[in-house]
Amino acid sequence: MSTATSSTETRKVETPKVGDAATWSPFNDRYPCTVVHVSPSGKTVLVQEDHYFVTGGTWPDLTYSYARNPEGRVHKVTLRRSGRYRPTSGAYVCFGSRDRWENPSF
């Protein structure tokens, strides 16, 4: 395990495992993903975008269900010195949950 530090908290980050939930966040949007590969060292992780379906609610309080999408886009993230996994594109990834959000102002 490594320690990840932000301005407000310190938390333990476990190495993700294949099949774990993840959320890919470029800019303000969020896309549900699944971990599809973890390197033997745990320093490189591939996440693949999942299908998402609106199951209820009204915008902005929609609820979703998610399903694996073997044809979804794959994103590569690497473990940084900060203890966080980050892609080279400047987006963020969060492991442990799937979430969907689209910023309506774009």
C-alpha positions in Angstrom: 0.0 0.0 0.0 1.0 3.6 -0.5 -0.1 6.7 1.2 -1.9 9.3 -0.9 -2.0 12.9 0.5 -4.3 15.7 -0.5 -4.7 19.1 1.0 -7.5 17.8 3.3 -6.7 14.2 4.0 -4.3 11.3 4.1 -5.6 7.9 3.1 -4.3 4.5 2.2 -4.6 3.5 -1.4 -4.6 -0.2 -2.2 -3.5 -1.5 -5.6 -6.6 -1.9 -7.7 -7.5 -5.4 -8.9 -8.9 -6.6 -12.2 -12.7 -6.3 -12.0 -12.7 -3.4 -9.6 -15.0 -0.5 -10.2 -13.5 2.8 -11.3 -14.6 6.3 -12.4 -12.7 8.1 -15.2 -13.0 11.9 -14.9 -11.7 14.1 -17.7 -12.5 17.7 -16.8 -15.9 17.8 -15.1 -17.5 14.7 -16.6 -17.4 11.2 -15.0 -17.5 7.9 -16.8 -18.0 4.5 -15.2 -15.2 2.0 -15.8 -13.9 -1.4 -14.8 -10.2 -2.3 -14.1 -9.2 -4.7 -16.9 -5.4 -5.0 -16.3 -2.9 -4.4 -13.5 0.8 -4.7 -14.1 2.7 -7.1 -11.9 4.3 -4.2 -10.1 0.9 -2.5 -9.6 2.2 0.7 -11.1 0.3 0.6 -14.4 -3.5 0.1 -14.5 -5.8 -0.1 -17.5 -9.5 0.9 -17.0 -12.2 0.3 -19.6 -15.3 2.4 -20.0 -18.6 0.6 -19.1 -22.1 0.9 -20.5 -24.4 3.1 -18.4 -28.2 3.2 -18.4 -30.5 5.8 -16.8 -32.8 3.9 -14.3 -34.7 6.8 -12.8 -34.8 10.3 -11.5 -34.7 13.7 -13.3 -31.7 15.7 -14.2 -29.5 16.5 -12.2 -30.5 13.6 -9.9 -30.4 10.7 -12.3 -29.7 7.2 -11.2 -27.8 4.7 -13.3 -27.1 1.1 -13.7 -23.8 -0.1 -15.3 -22.7 -3.1 -17.3 -19.3 -4.1 -18.7 -18.5 -3.0 -22.2 -15.8 -5.1 -23.9 -15.7 -2.5 -26.7 -15.3 0.5 -24.4 -12.4 2.9 -24.6 -9.4 1.9 -22.5 -7.4 4.4 -20.4 -3.9 3.8 -19.0 -3.1 5.3 -15.6 0.2 5.1 -13.7 1.1 5.3 -10.0 2.8 8.7 -9.3 5.2 9.7 -6.6 2.2 11.5 -4.9 0.7 8.0 -4.4 -2.1 8.7 -6.8 -2.9 7.0 -10.1 -3.0 9.5 -12.9 -3.1 9.3 -16.7 -0.8 11.4 -18.9 -3.8 13.3 -20.3 -4.5 15.3 -17.1 -7.8 13.4 -16.3 -8.4 11.7 -12.9 -9.4 8.2 -12.0 -11.0 7.0 -8.8 -11.1 3.4 -7.8 -13.8 1.6 -5.8 -17.0 3.1 -7.4 -18.6 3.8 -10.7 -20.2 7.2 -11.4 -21.7 9.0 -14.3 -22.0 12.8 -14.7 -22.1 15.0 -17.7 -21.5 18.7 -17.3 -24.5 20.4 -19.0 -22.7 23.7 -19.6 -20.6 22.3 -22.5 
